[in-house]
Amino acid sequence: MVKGKINDPIAQKAFDLWTALNSADKWLALAPGTPEGILTAYRDAIGKLAAEPEFLQQGEKISEGFAPMSARDVETVVETLVDAPSAAVDYTKAMMRRQGVRIQ
C-alpha cells in the first residue's frame, strides 16, 4: 500500500528494513562454501516439506500467517538486513520510540 509513496530515500530503506525484519520469522542457512550438491539436497528437501499440508498446519500454529519462503526470498531478506545503512536503522529506532517501543 505504500509502494511509490515514500519519497525520502532513508525512510524507504527504513521501511525495507522493517519489512525484512517482519517477513522472516525463522529460517535456515548453511555455511558459506557448502558444496552445491548439499545445497541442492537441502533446498529440494525443504521444498518438499513446504508442500506438506501437515507442515503448513504446524507452521500456522507457531506463527500466524505462516508461509514458507523460497531460497531467493530468504537471500533477499538477509541482504536487506545486512545492507541496511545505519541511517535507516536509526530512522526505524526513532519511529519505534515514537510509538512507545523501548529500544536502545
ZAKOL-760208 format. One record per atom (N, C-alpha, C): residue number from 0; x, y, z; atom name; residue in three letters. Coordinates in Angstrom, 3 decimals. Layout:
REM residues N
<r baba="NUM" xx="X" yy="Y" zz="Z" rovex="CA" zalum="ALA"/>
...
***
This chain:
REM residues 104
<r baba="0" xx="0.812" yy="-1.199" zz="0.000" rovex="N" zalum="MET"/>
<r baba="0" xx="0.000" yy="0.000" zz="0.000" rovex="CA" zalum="MET"/>
<r baba="0" xx="0.854" yy="1.263" zz="0.000" rovex="C" zalum="MET"/>
<r baba="1" xx="2.092" yy="1.144" zz="0.450" rovex="N" zalum="VAL"/>
<r baba="1" xx="2.926" yy="2.347" zz="0.474" rovex="CA" zalum="VAL"/>
<r baba="1" xx="3.906" yy="2.399" zz="-0.695" rovex="C" zalum="VAL"/>
<r baba="2" xx="3.892" yy="1.371" zz="-1.546" rovex="N" zalum="LYS"/>
<r baba="2" xx="4.822" yy="1.347" zz="-2.672" rovex="CA" zalum="LYS"/>
<r baba="2" xx="4.678" yy="2.616" zz="-3.506" rovex="C" zalum="LYS"/>
<r baba="3" xx="5.811" yy="3.283" zz="-3.716" rovex="N" zalum="GLY"/>
<r baba="3" xx="5.824" yy="4.506" zz="-4.502" rovex="CA" zalum="GLY"/>
<r baba="3" xx="5.420" yy="5.754" zz="-3.745" rovex="C" zalum="GLY"/>
<r baba="4" xx="5.100" yy="5.625" zz="-2.457" rovex="N" zalum="LYS"/>
<r baba="4" xx="4.631" yy="6.771" zz="-1.678" rovex="CA" zalum="LYS"/>
<r baba="4" xx="5.682" yy="7.309" zz="-0.718" rovex="C" zalum="LYS"/>
<r baba="5" xx="6.792" yy="6.624" zz="-0.573" rovex="N" zalum="ILE"/>
<r baba="5" xx="7.863" yy="7.077" zz="0.322" rovex="CA" zalum="ILE"/>
<r baba="5" xx="8.905" yy="7.776" zz="-0.536" rovex="C" zalum="ILE"/>
<r baba="6" xx="9.044" yy="9.075" zz="-0.338" rovex="N" zalum="ASN"/>
<r baba="6" xx="9.960" yy="9.861" zz="-1.167" rovex="CA" zalum="ASN"/>
<r baba="6" xx="11.347" yy="10.002" zz="-0.564" rovex="C" zalum="ASN"/>
<r baba="7" xx="11.453" yy="9.921" zz="0.736" rovex="N" zalum="ASP"/>
<r baba="7" xx="12.740" yy="10.058" zz="1.421" rovex="CA" zalum="ASP"/>
<r baba="7" xx="13.512" yy="8.740" zz="1.287" rovex="C" zalum="ASP"/>
<r baba="8" xx="14.714" yy="8.755" zz="0.665" rovex="N" zalum="PRO"/>
<r baba="8" xx="15.461" yy="7.509" zz="0.470" rovex="CA" zalum="PRO"/>
<r baba="8" xx="15.786" yy="6.778" zz="1.777" rovex="C" zalum="PRO"/>
<r baba="9" xx="16.077" yy="7.520" zz="2.840" rovex="N" zalum="ILE"/>
<r baba="9" xx="16.373" yy="6.875" zz="4.130" rovex="CA" zalum="ILE"/>
<r baba="9" xx="15.101" yy="6.262" zz="4.704" rovex="C" zalum="ILE"/>
<r baba="10" xx="13.995" yy="6.965" zz="4.590" rovex="N" zalum="ALA"/>
<r baba="10" xx="12.728" yy="6.405" zz="5.056" rovex="CA" zalum="ALA"/>
<r baba="10" xx="12.393" yy="5.131" zz="4.276" rovex="C" zalum="ALA"/>
<r baba="11" xx="12.687" yy="5.116" zz="2.981" rovex="N" zalum="GLN"/>
<r baba="11" xx="12.435" yy="3.915" zz="2.169" rovex="CA" zalum="GLN"/>
<r baba="11" xx="13.311" yy="2.757" zz="2.634" rovex="C" zalum="GLN"/>
<r baba="12" xx="14.587" yy="3.042" zz="2.907" rovex="N" zalum="LYS"/>
<r baba="12" xx="15.486" yy="1.996" zz="3.413" rovex="CA" zalum="LYS"/>
<r baba="12" xx="15.009" yy="1.498" zz="4.778" rovex="C" zalum="LYS"/>
<r baba="13" xx="14.527" yy="2.410" zz="5.614" rovex="N" zalum="ALA"/>
<r baba="13" xx="13.995" yy="2.020" zz="6.929" rovex="CA" zalum="ALA"/>
<r baba="13" xx="12.761" yy="1.139" zz="6.752" rovex="C" zalum="ALA"/>
<r baba="14" xx="11.902" yy="1.484" zz="5.811" rovex="N" zalum="PHE"/>
<r baba="14" xx="10.716" yy="0.670" zz="5.544" rovex="CA" zalum="PHE"/>
<r baba="14" xx="11.123" yy="-0.705" zz="5.030" rovex="C" zalum="PHE"/>
<r baba="15" xx="12.109" yy="-0.753" zz="4.141" rovex="N" zalum="ASP"/>
<r baba="15" xx="12.609" yy="-2.037" zz="3.634" rovex="CA" zalum="ASP"/>
<r baba="15" xx="13.171" yy="-2.885" zz="4.773" rovex="C" zalum="ASP"/>
<r baba="16" xx="13.891" yy="-2.235" zz="5.688" rovex="N" zalum="LEU"/>
<r baba="16" xx="14.444" yy="-2.930" zz="6.857" rovex="CA" zalum="LEU"/>
<r baba="16" xx="13.319" yy="-3.485" zz="7.717" rovex="C" zalum="LEU"/>
<r baba="17" xx="12.333" yy="-2.669" zz="8.021" rovex="N" zalum="TRP"/>
<r baba="17" xx="11.208" yy="-3.092" zz="8.853" rovex="CA" zalum="TRP"/>
<r baba="17" xx="10.463" yy="-4.255" zz="8.199" rovex="C" zalum="TRP"/>
<r baba="18" xx="10.244" yy="-4.150" zz="6.887" rovex="N" zalum="THR"/>
<r baba="18" xx="9.553" yy="-5.213" zz="6.155" rovex="CA" zalum="THR"/>
<r baba="18" xx="10.352" yy="-6.514" zz="6.222" rovex="C" zalum="THR"/>
<r baba="19" xx="11.656" yy="-6.426" zz="6.025" rovex="N" zalum="ALA"/>
<r baba="19" xx="12.505" yy="-7.622" zz="6.076" rovex="CA" zalum="ALA"/>
<r baba="19" xx="12.493" yy="-8.239" zz="7.467" rovex="C" zalum="ALA"/>
<r baba="20" xx="12.576" yy="-7.382" zz="8.490" rovex="N" zalum="LEU"/>
<r baba="20" xx="12.558" yy="-7.893" zz="9.867" rovex="CA" zalum="LEU"/>
<r baba="20" xx="11.272" yy="-8.660" zz="10.169" rovex="C" zalum="LEU"/>
<r baba="21" xx="10.177" yy="-8.223" zz="9.584" rovex="N" zalum="ASN"/>
<r baba="21" xx="8.882" yy="-8.827" zz="9.865" rovex="CA" zalum="ASN"/>
<r baba="21" xx="8.513" yy="-9.960" zz="8.920" rovex="C" zalum="ASN"/>
<r baba="22" xx="9.283" yy="-10.168" zz="7.880" rovex="N" zalum="SER"/>
<r baba="22" xx="8.915" yy="-11.210" zz="6.918" rovex="CA" zalum="SER"/>
<r baba="22" xx="9.639" yy="-12.529" zz="7.153" rovex="C" zalum="SER"/>
<r baba="23" xx="10.716" yy="-12.509" zz="7.873" rovex="N" zalum="ALA"/>
<r baba="23" xx="11.491" yy="-13.730" zz="8.088" rovex="CA" zalum="ALA"/>
<r baba="23" xx="11.478" yy="-14.085" zz="9.565" rovex="C" zalum="ALA"/>
<r baba="24" xx="10.538" yy="-14.915" zz="9.933" rovex="N" zalum="ASP"/>
<r baba="24" xx="10.385" yy="-15.308" zz="11.329" rovex="CA" zalum="ASP"/>
<r baba="24" xx="11.480" yy="-16.297" zz="11.734" rovex="C" zalum="ASP"/>
<r baba="25" xx="11.542" yy="-17.410" zz="11.024" rovex="N" zalum="LYS"/>
<r baba="25" xx="12.542" yy="-18.442" zz="11.287" rovex="CA" zalum="LYS"/>
<r baba="25" xx="13.097" yy="-18.904" zz="9.950" rovex="C" zalum="LYS"/>
<r baba="26" xx="14.389" yy="-19.090" zz="9.893" rovex="N" zalum="TRP"/>
<r baba="26" xx="14.981" yy="-19.533" zz="8.644" rovex="CA" zalum="TRP"/>
<r baba="26" xx="16.226" yy="-20.359" zz="8.913" rovex="C" zalum="TRP"/>
<r baba="27" xx="16.655" yy="-21.049" zz="7.893" rovex="N" zalum="LEU"/>
<r baba="27" xx="17.788" yy="-21.961" zz="7.968" rovex="CA" zalum="LEU"/>
<r baba="27" xx="18.837" yy="-21.514" zz="6.968" rovex="C" zalum="LEU"/>
<r baba="28" xx="20.080" yy="-21.560" zz="7.374" rovex="N" zalum="ALA"/>
<r baba="28" xx="21.166" yy="-21.227" zz="6.456" rovex="CA" zalum="ALA"/>
<r baba="28" xx="22.263" yy="-22.271" zz="6.595" rovex="C" zalum="ALA"/>
<r baba="29" xx="22.937" yy="-22.535" zz="5.511" rovex="N" zalum="LEU"/>
<r baba="29" xx="24.099" yy="-23.403" zz="5.510" rovex="CA" zalum="LEU"/>
<r baba="29" xx="25.347" yy="-22.533" zz="5.500" rovex="C" zalum="LEU"/>
<r baba="30" xx="26.445" yy="-23.106" zz="5.920" rovex="N" zalum="ALA"/>
<r baba="30" xx="27.700" yy="-22.363" zz="5.987" rovex="CA" zalum="ALA"/>
<r baba="30" xx="28.150" yy="-21.927" zz="4.594" rovex="C" zalum="ALA"/>
<r baba="31" xx="28.780" yy="-20.757" zz="4.512" rovex="N" zalum="PRO"/>
<r baba="31" xx="29.326" yy="-20.340" zz="3.218" rovex="CA" zalum="PRO"/>
<r baba="31" xx="30.275" yy="-21.411" zz="2.688" rovex="C" zalum="PRO"/>
<r baba="32" xx="30.221" yy="-21.632" zz="1.398" rovex="N" zalum="GLY"/>
<r baba="32" xx="31.101" yy="-22.620" zz="0.781" rovex="CA" zalum="GLY"/>
<r baba="32" xx="30.570" yy="-24.044" zz="0.833" rovex="C" zalum="GLY"/>
<r baba="33" xx="29.331" yy="-24.230" zz="1.318" rovex="N" zalum="THR"/>
<r baba="33" xx="28.739" yy="-25.566" zz="1.325" rovex="CA" zalum="THR"/>
<r baba="33" xx="28.699" yy="-26.071" zz="-0.114" rovex="C" zalum="THR"/>
<r baba="34" xx="29.126" yy="-27.303" zz="-0.344" rovex="N" zalum="PRO"/>
<r baba="34" xx="29.120" yy="-27.838" zz="-1.718" rovex="CA" zalum="PRO"/>
<r baba="34" xx="27.734" yy="-27.774" zz="-2.354" rovex="C" zalum="PRO"/>
<r baba="35" xx="27.715" yy="-27.521" zz="-3.648" rovex="N" zalum="GLU"/>
<r baba="35" xx="26.464" yy="-27.344" zz="-4.401" rovex="CA" zalum="GLU"/>
<r baba="35" xx="25.521" yy="-28.535" zz="-4.237" rovex="C" zalum="GLU"/>
<r baba="36" xx="26.052" yy="-29.746" zz="-4.210" rovex="N" zalum="GLY"/>
<r baba="36" xx="25.207" yy="-30.929" zz="-4.069" rovex="CA" zalum="GLY"/>
<r baba="36" xx="24.442" yy="-30.940" zz="-2.750" rovex="C" zalum="GLY"/>
<r baba="37" xx="25.103" yy="-30.546" zz="-1.683" rovex="N" zalum="ILE"/>
<r baba="37" xx="24.448" yy="-30.482" zz="-0.376" rovex="CA" zalum="ILE"/>
<r baba="37" xx="23.419" yy="-29.362" zz="-0.362" rovex="C" zalum="ILE"/>
<r baba="38" xx="23.773" yy="-28.228" zz="-0.914" rovex="N" zalum="LEU"/>
<r baba="38" xx="22.849" yy="-27.102" zz="-1.006" rovex="CA" zalum="LEU"/>
<r baba="38" xx="21.588" yy="-27.509" zz="-1.776" rovex="C" zalum="LEU"/>
<r baba="39" xx="21.770" yy="-28.170" zz="-2.902" rovex="N" zalum="THR"/>
<r baba="39" xx="20.636" yy="-28.618" zz="-3.713" rovex="CA" zalum="THR"/>
<r baba="39" xx="19.781" yy="-29.614" zz="-2.946" rovex="C" zalum="THR"/>
<r baba="40" xx="20.416" yy="-30.549" zz="-2.245" rovex="N" zalum="ALA"/>
<r baba="40" xx="19.665" yy="-31.547" zz="-1.469" rovex="CA" zalum="ALA"/>
<r baba="40" xx="18.827" yy="-30.866" zz="-0.387" rovex="C" zalum="ALA"/>
<r baba="41" xx="19.400" yy="-29.902" zz="0.323" rovex="N" zalum="TYR"/>
<r baba="41" xx="18.646" yy="-29.169" zz="1.351" rovex="CA" zalum="TYR"/>
<r baba="41" xx="17.482" yy="-28.411" zz="0.730" rovex="C" zalum="TYR"/>
<r baba="42" xx="17.737" yy="-27.703" zz="-0.357" rovex="N" zalum="ARG"/>
<r baba="42" xx="16.669" yy="-26.921" zz="-0.992" rovex="CA" zalum="ARG"/>
<r baba="42" xx="15.552" yy="-27.822" zz="-1.505" rovex="C" zalum="ARG"/>
<r baba="43" xx="15.916" yy="-28.963" zz="-2.086" rovex="N" zalum="ASP"/>
<r baba="43" xx="14.895" yy="-29.903" zz="-2.564" rovex="CA" zalum="ASP"/>
<r baba="43" xx="14.072" yy="-30.442" zz="-1.398" rovex="C" zalum="ASP"/>
<r baba="44" xx="14.752" yy="-30.826" zz="-0.317" rovex="N" zalum="ALA"/>
<r baba="44" xx="14.045" yy="-31.372" zz="0.846" rovex="CA" zalum="ALA"/>
<r baba="44" xx="13.120" yy="-30.330" zz="1.472" rovex="C" zalum="ALA"/>
<r baba="45" xx="13.594" yy="-29.120" zz="1.606" rovex="N" zalum="ILE"/>
<r baba="45" xx="12.772" yy="-28.063" zz="2.195" rovex="CA" zalum="ILE"/>
<r baba="45" xx="11.605" yy="-27.731" zz="1.275" rovex="C" zalum="ILE"/>
<r baba="46" xx="11.837" yy="-27.750" zz="-0.033" rovex="N" zalum="GLY"/>
<r baba="46" xx="10.753" yy="-27.516" zz="-0.980" rovex="CA" zalum="GLY"/>
<r baba="46" xx="9.653" yy="-28.561" zz="-0.855" rovex="C" zalum="GLY"/>
<r baba="47" xx="10.040" yy="-29.818" zz="-0.687" rovex="N" zalum="LYS"/>
<r baba="47" xx="9.053" yy="-30.887" zz="-0.498" rovex="CA" zalum="LYS"/>
<r baba="47" xx="8.324" yy="-30.718" zz="0.832" rovex="C" zalum="LYS"/>
<r baba="48" xx="9.065" yy="-30.394" zz="1.878" rovex="N" zalum="LEU"/>
<r baba="48" xx="8.461" yy="-30.187" zz="3.188" rovex="CA" zalum="LEU"/>
<r baba="48" xx="7.460" yy="-29.037" zz="3.150" rovex="C" zalum="LEU"/>
<r baba="49" xx="7.814" yy="-27.972" zz="2.453" rovex="N" zalum="ALA"/>
<r baba="49" xx="6.957" yy="-26.784" zz="2.382" rovex="CA" zalum="ALA"/>
<r baba="49" xx="5.635" yy="-27.060" zz="1.669" rovex="C" zalum="ALA"/>
<r baba="50" xx="5.565" yy="-28.152" zz="0.927" rovex="N" zalum="ALA"/>
<r baba="50" xx="4.333" yy="-28.509" zz="0.220" rovex="CA" zalum="ALA"/>
<r baba="50" xx="3.454" yy="-29.464" zz="1.023" rovex="C" zalum="ALA"/>
<r baba="51" xx="3.933" yy="-29.899" zz="2.176" rovex="N" zalum="GLU"/>
<r baba="51" xx="3.191" yy="-30.859" zz="3.005" rovex="CA" zalum="GLU"/>
<r baba="51" xx="2.132" yy="-30.140" zz="3.837" rovex="C" zalum="GLU"/>
<r baba="52" xx="0.872" yy="-30.517" zz="3.708" rovex="N" zalum="PRO"/>
<r baba="52" xx="-0.199" yy="-29.872" zz="4.481" rovex="CA" zalum="PRO"/>
<r baba="52" xx="0.025" yy="-29.918" zz="5.996" rovex="C" zalum="PRO"/>
<r baba="53" xx="0.527" yy="-31.024" zz="6.517" rovex="N" zalum="GLU"/>
<r baba="53" xx="0.741" yy="-31.116" zz="7.961" rovex="CA" zalum="GLU"/>
<r baba="53" xx="1.808" yy="-30.109" zz="8.417" rovex="C" zalum="GLU"/>
<r baba="54" xx="2.859" yy="-29.957" zz="7.637" rovex="N" zalum="PHE"/>
<r baba="54" xx="3.898" yy="-28.982" zz="7.950" rovex="CA" zalum="PHE"/>
<r baba="54" xx="3.311" yy="-27.574" zz="7.977" rovex="C" zalum="PHE"/>
<r baba="55" xx="2.491" yy="-27.261" zz="6.978" rovex="N" zalum="LEU"/>
<r baba="55" xx="1.877" yy="-25.939" zz="6.902" rovex="CA" zalum="LEU"/>
<r baba="55" xx="0.942" yy="-25.693" zz="8.085" rovex="C" zalum="LEU"/>
<r baba="56" xx="0.207" yy="-26.711" zz="8.486" rovex="N" zalum="GLN"/>
<r baba="56" xx="-0.689" yy="-26.584" zz="9.643" rovex="CA" zalum="GLN"/>
<r baba="56" xx="0.108" yy="-26.347" zz="10.923" rovex="C" zalum="GLN"/>
<r baba="57" xx="1.194" yy="-27.094" zz="11.092" rovex="N" zalum="GLN"/>
<r baba="57" xx="2.040" yy="-26.905" zz="12.276" rovex="CA" zalum="GLN"/>
<r baba="57" xx="2.684" yy="-25.518" zz="12.266" rovex="C" zalum="GLN"/>
<r baba="58" xx="3.113" yy="-25.077" zz="11.097" rovex="N" zalum="GLY"/>
<r baba="58" xx="3.708" yy="-23.746" zz="10.982" rovex="CA" zalum="GLY"/>
<r baba="58" xx="2.728" yy="-22.658" zz="11.361" rovex="C" zalum="GLY"/>
<r baba="59" xx="1.483" yy="-22.814" zz="10.971" rovex="N" zalum="GLU"/>
<r baba="59" xx="0.445" yy="-21.828" zz="11.294" rovex="CA" zalum="GLU"/>
<r baba="59" xx="0.208" yy="-21.754" zz="12.796" rovex="C" zalum="GLU"/>
<r baba="60" xx="0.366" yy="-22.890" zz="13.483" rovex="N" zalum="LYS"/>
<r baba="60" xx="0.203" yy="-22.907" zz="14.947" rovex="CA" zalum="LYS"/>
<r baba="60" xx="1.323" yy="-22.116" zz="15.630" rovex="C" zalum="LYS"/>
<r baba="61" xx="2.485" yy="-22.147" zz="15.047" rovex="N" zalum="ILE"/>
<r baba="61" xx="3.645" yy="-21.464" zz="15.622" rovex="CA" zalum="ILE"/>
<r baba="61" xx="3.659" yy="-19.989" zz="15.261" rovex="C" zalum="ILE"/>
<r baba="62" xx="3.265" yy="-19.683" zz="14.023" rovex="N" zalum="SER"/>
<r baba="62" xx="3.371" yy="-18.310" zz="13.522" rovex="CA" zalum="SER"/>
<r baba="62" xx="2.187" yy="-18.009" zz="12.608" rovex="C" zalum="SER"/>
<r baba="63" xx="1.300" yy="-17.142" zz="13.074" rovex="N" zalum="GLU"/>
<r baba="63" xx="0.117" yy="-16.787" zz="12.290" rovex="CA" zalum="GLU"/>
<r baba="63" xx="0.525" yy="-16.226" zz="10.933" rovex="C" zalum="GLU"/>
<r baba="64" xx="-0.119" yy="-16.706" zz="9.892" rovex="N" zalum="GLY"/>
<r baba="64" xx="0.219" yy="-16.256" zz="8.545" rovex="CA" zalum="GLY"/>
<r baba="64" xx="1.443" yy="-16.955" zz="7.984" rovex="C" zalum="GLY"/>
<r baba="65" xx="1.800" yy="-18.091" zz="8.581" rovex="N" zalum="PHE"/>
<r baba="65" xx="2.981" yy="-18.852" zz="8.166" rovex="CA" zalum="PHE"/>
<r baba="65" xx="2.946" yy="-19.145" zz="6.672" rovex="C" zalum="PHE"/>
<r baba="66" xx="4.027" yy="-18.853" zz="6.007" rovex="N" zalum="ALA"/>
<r baba="66" xx="4.169" yy="-19.176" zz="4.588" rovex="CA" zalum="ALA"/>
<r baba="66" xx="5.647" yy="-19.424" zz="4.305" rovex="C" zalum="ALA"/>
<r baba="67" xx="5.999" yy="-20.616" zz="3.857" rovex="N" zalum="PRO"/>
<r baba="67" xx="7.402" yy="-20.889" zz="3.526" rovex="CA" zalum="PRO"/>
<r baba="67" xx="7.907" yy="-19.926" zz="2.458" rovex="C" zalum="PRO"/>
<r baba="68" xx="9.179" yy="-19.582" zz="2.566" rovex="N" zalum="MET"/>
<r baba="68" xx="9.793" yy="-18.663" zz="1.609" rovex="CA" zalum="MET"/>
<r baba="68" xx="10.768" yy="-19.438" zz="0.738" rovex="C" zalum="MET"/>
<r baba="69" xx="10.938" yy="-18.980" zz="-0.485" rovex="N" zalum="SER"/>
<r baba="69" xx="11.927" yy="-19.582" zz="-1.377" rovex="CA" zalum="SER"/>
<r baba="69" xx="13.325" yy="-19.197" zz="-0.906" rovex="C" zalum="SER"/>
<r baba="70" xx="14.307" yy="-19.943" zz="-1.376" rovex="N" zalum="ALA"/>
<r baba="70" xx="15.696" yy="-19.629" zz="-1.028" rovex="CA" zalum="ALA"/>
<r baba="70" xx="16.041" yy="-18.208" zz="-1.465" rovex="C" zalum="ALA"/>
<r baba="71" xx="15.586" yy="-17.809" zz="-2.630" rovex="N" zalum="ARG"/>
<r baba="71" xx="15.890" yy="-16.462" zz="-3.131" rovex="CA" zalum="ARG"/>
<r baba="71" xx="15.246" yy="-15.391" zz="-2.264" rovex="C" zalum="ARG"/>
<r baba="72" xx="14.010" yy="-15.652" zz="-1.807" rovex="N" zalum="ASP"/>
<r baba="72" xx="13.343" yy="-14.685" zz="-0.935" rovex="CA" zalum="ASP"/>
<r baba="72" xx="14.097" yy="-14.529" zz="0.383" rovex="C" zalum="ASP"/>
<r baba="73" xx="14.584" yy="-15.633" zz="0.942" rovex="N" zalum="VAL"/>
<r baba="73" xx="15.363" yy="-15.562" zz="2.185" rovex="CA" zalum="VAL"/>
<r baba="73" xx="16.656" yy="-14.789" zz="1.936" rovex="C" zalum="VAL"/>
<r baba="74" xx="17.304" yy="-15.057" zz="0.814" rovex="N" zalum="GLU"/>
<r baba="74" xx="18.533" yy="-14.327" zz="0.481" rovex="CA" zalum="GLU"/>
<r baba="74" xx="18.265" yy="-12.825" zz="0.392" rovex="C" zalum="GLU"/>
<r baba="75" xx="17.151" yy="-12.457" zz="-0.213" rovex="N" zalum="THR"/>
<r baba="75" xx="16.798" yy="-11.040" zz="-0.341" rovex="CA" zalum="THR"/>
<r baba="75" xx="16.588" yy="-10.406" zz="1.029" rovex="C" zalum="THR"/>
<r baba="76" xx="15.892" yy="-11.106" zz="1.916" rovex="N" zalum="VAL"/>
<r baba="76" xx="15.662" yy="-10.600" zz="3.272" rovex="CA" zalum="VAL"/>
<r baba="76" xx="16.999" yy="-10.409" zz="3.987" rovex="C" zalum="VAL"/>
<r baba="77" xx="17.862" yy="-11.409" zz="3.940" rovex="N" zalum="VAL"/>
<r baba="77" xx="19.156" yy="-11.324" zz="4.625" rovex="CA" zalum="VAL"/>
<r baba="77" xx="19.989" yy="-10.185" zz="4.036" rovex="C" zalum="VAL"/>
<r baba="78" xx="20.003" yy="-10.055" zz="2.718" rovex="N" zalum="GLU"/>
<r baba="78" xx="20.750" yy="-8.958" zz="2.088" rovex="CA" zalum="GLU"/>
<r baba="78" xx="20.215" yy="-7.599" zz="2.542" rovex="C" zalum="GLU"/>
<r baba="79" xx="18.898" yy="-7.474" zz="2.641" rovex="N" zalum="THR"/>
<r baba="79" xx="18.298" yy="-6.217" zz="3.089" rovex="CA" zalum="THR"/>
<r baba="79" xx="18.721" yy="-5.901" zz="4.514" rovex="C" zalum="THR"/>
<r baba="80" xx="18.705" yy="-6.911" zz="5.369" rovex="N" zalum="LEU"/>
<r baba="80" xx="19.097" yy="-6.694" zz="6.763" rovex="CA" zalum="LEU"/>
<r baba="80" xx="20.568" yy="-6.332" zz="6.884" rovex="C" zalum="LEU"/>
<r baba="81" xx="21.412" yy="-7.040" zz="6.155" rovex="N" zalum="VAL"/>
<r baba="81" xx="22.855" yy="-6.813" zz="6.241" rovex="CA" zalum="VAL"/>
<r baba="81" xx="23.259" yy="-5.476" zz="5.625" rovex="C" zalum="VAL"/>
<r baba="82" xx="22.580" yy="-5.102" zz="4.542" rovex="N" zalum="ASP"/>
<r baba="82" xx="22.957" yy="-3.896" zz="3.814" rovex="CA" zalum="ASP"/>
<r baba="82" xx="22.257" yy="-2.625" zz="4.282" rovex="C" zalum="ASP"/>
<r baba="83" xx="21.420" yy="-2.730" zz="5.312" rovex="N" zalum="ALA"/>
<r baba="83" xx="20.695" yy="-1.546" zz="5.782" rovex="CA" zalum="ALA"/>
<r baba="83" xx="21.691" yy="-0.506" zz="6.297" rovex="C" zalum="ALA"/>
<r baba="84" xx="21.640" yy="0.704" zz="5.763" rovex="N" zalum="PRO"/>
<r baba="84" xx="22.551" yy="1.741" zz="6.254" rovex="CA" zalum="PRO"/>
<r baba="84" xx="22.184" yy="2.135" zz="7.686" rovex="C" zalum="PRO"/>
<r baba="85" xx="23.168" yy="2.586" zz="8.433" rovex="N" zalum="SER"/>
<r baba="85" xx="22.928" yy="2.945" zz="9.831" rovex="CA" zalum="SER"/>
<r baba="85" xx="21.855" yy="4.027" zz="9.951" rovex="C" zalum="SER"/>
<r baba="86" xx="21.759" yy="4.916" zz="8.958" rovex="N" zalum="ALA"/>
<r baba="86" xx="20.723" yy="5.956" zz="8.999" rovex="CA" zalum="ALA"/>
<r baba="86" xx="19.327" yy="5.331" zz="8.953" rovex="C" zalum="ALA"/>
<r baba="87" xx="19.167" yy="4.236" zz="8.203" rovex="N" zalum="ALA"/>
<r baba="87" xx="17.869" yy="3.558" zz="8.144" rovex="CA" zalum="ALA"/>
<r baba="87" xx="17.567" yy="2.861" zz="9.461" rovex="C" zalum="ALA"/>
<r baba="88" xx="18.590" yy="2.294" zz="10.088" rovex="N" zalum="VAL"/>
<r baba="88" xx="18.409" yy="1.660" zz="11.400" rovex="CA" zalum="VAL"/>
<r baba="88" xx="18.011" yy="2.715" zz="12.422" rovex="C" zalum="VAL"/>
<r baba="89" xx="18.699" yy="3.852" zz="12.415" rovex="N" zalum="ASP"/>
<r baba="89" xx="18.375" yy="4.939" zz="13.344" rovex="CA" zalum="ASP"/>
<r baba="89" xx="16.961" yy="5.467" zz="13.100" rovex="C" zalum="ASP"/>
<r baba="90" xx="16.581" yy="5.607" zz="11.850" rovex="N" zalum="TYR"/>
<r baba="90" xx="15.241" yy="6.078" zz="11.490" rovex="CA" zalum="TYR"/>
<r baba="90" xx="14.188" yy="5.119" zz="12.043" rovex="C" zalum="TYR"/>
<r baba="91" xx="14.429" yy="3.814" zz="11.861" rovex="N" zalum="THR"/>
<r baba="91" xx="13.494" yy="2.796" zz="12.354" rovex="CA" zalum="THR"/>
<r baba="91" xx="13.390" yy="2.844" zz="13.871" rovex="C" zalum="THR"/>
<r baba="92" xx="14.520" yy="2.981" zz="14.549" rovex="N" zalum="LYS"/>
<r baba="92" xx="14.508" yy="3.060" zz="16.011" rovex="CA" zalum="LYS"/>
<r baba="92" xx="13.725" yy="4.278" zz="16.487" rovex="C" zalum="LYS"/>
<r baba="93" xx="13.953" yy="5.412" zz="15.837" rovex="N" zalum="ALA"/>
<r baba="93" xx="13.237" yy="6.634" zz="16.227" rovex="CA" zalum="ALA"/>
<r baba="93" xx="11.738" yy="6.471" zz="16.006" rovex="C" zalum="ALA"/>
<r baba="94" xx="11.352" yy="5.852" zz="14.920" rovex="N" zalum="MET"/>
<r baba="94" xx="9.944" yy="5.627" zz="14.634" rovex="CA" zalum="MET"/>
<r baba="94" xx="9.329" yy="4.716" zz="15.705" rovex="C" zalum="MET"/>
<r baba="95" xx="10.062" yy="3.687" zz="16.087" rovex="N" zalum="MET"/>
<r baba="95" xx="9.569" yy="2.761" zz="17.113" rovex="CA" zalum="MET"/>
<r baba="95" xx="9.437" yy="3.473" zz="18.466" rovex="C" zalum="MET"/>
<r baba="96" xx="10.402" yy="4.325" zz="18.796" rovex="N" zalum="ARG"/>
<r baba="96" xx="10.333" yy="5.075" zz="20.054" rovex="CA" zalum="ARG"/>
<r baba="96" xx="9.099" yy="5.974" zz="20.087" rovex="C" zalum="ARG"/>
<r baba="97" xx="8.798" yy="6.614" zz="18.938" rovex="N" zalum="ARG"/>
<r baba="97" xx="7.604" yy="7.472" zz="18.862" rovex="CA" zalum="ARG"/>
<r baba="97" xx="6.323" yy="6.662" zz="19.090" rovex="C" zalum="ARG"/>
<r baba="98" xx="6.386" yy="5.380" zz="18.824" rovex="N" zalum="GLN"/>
<r baba="98" xx="5.215" yy="4.509" zz="19.031" rovex="CA" zalum="GLN"/>
<r baba="98" xx="5.203" yy="3.886" zz="20.425" rovex="C" zalum="GLN"/>
<r baba="99" xx="6.184" yy="4.270" zz="21.244" rovex="N" zalum="GLY"/>
<r baba="99" xx="6.217" yy="3.793" zz="22.615" rovex="CA" zalum="GLY"/>
<r baba="99" xx="7.036" yy="2.532" zz="22.851" rovex="C" zalum="GLY"/>
<r baba="100" xx="7.747" yy="2.070" zz="21.835" rovex="N" zalum="VAL"/>
<r baba="100" xx="8.575" yy="0.878" zz="21.986" rovex="CA" zalum="VAL"/>
<r baba="100" xx="9.884" yy="1.283" zz="22.643" rovex="C" zalum="VAL"/>
<r baba="101" xx="10.237" yy="0.600" zz="23.707" rovex="N" zalum="ARG"/>
<r baba="101" xx="11.513" yy="0.882" zz="24.384" rovex="CA" zalum="ARG"/>
<r baba="101" xx="12.617" yy="0.151" zz="23.635" rovex="C" zalum="ARG"/>
<r baba="102" xx="13.455" yy="0.912" zz="22.998" rovex="N" zalum="ILE"/>
<r baba="102" xx="14.540" yy="0.349" zz="22.203" rovex="CA" zalum="ILE"/>
<r baba="102" xx="15.769" yy="1.228" zz="22.374" rovex="C" zalum="ILE"/>
<r baba="103" xx="16.927" yy="0.600" zz="22.396" rovex="N" zalum="GLN"/>
<r baba="103" xx="18.174" yy="1.353" zz="22.568" rovex="CA" zalum="GLN"/>
<r baba="103" xx="18.645" yy="1.924" zz="21.262" rovex="C" zalum="GLN"/>
***
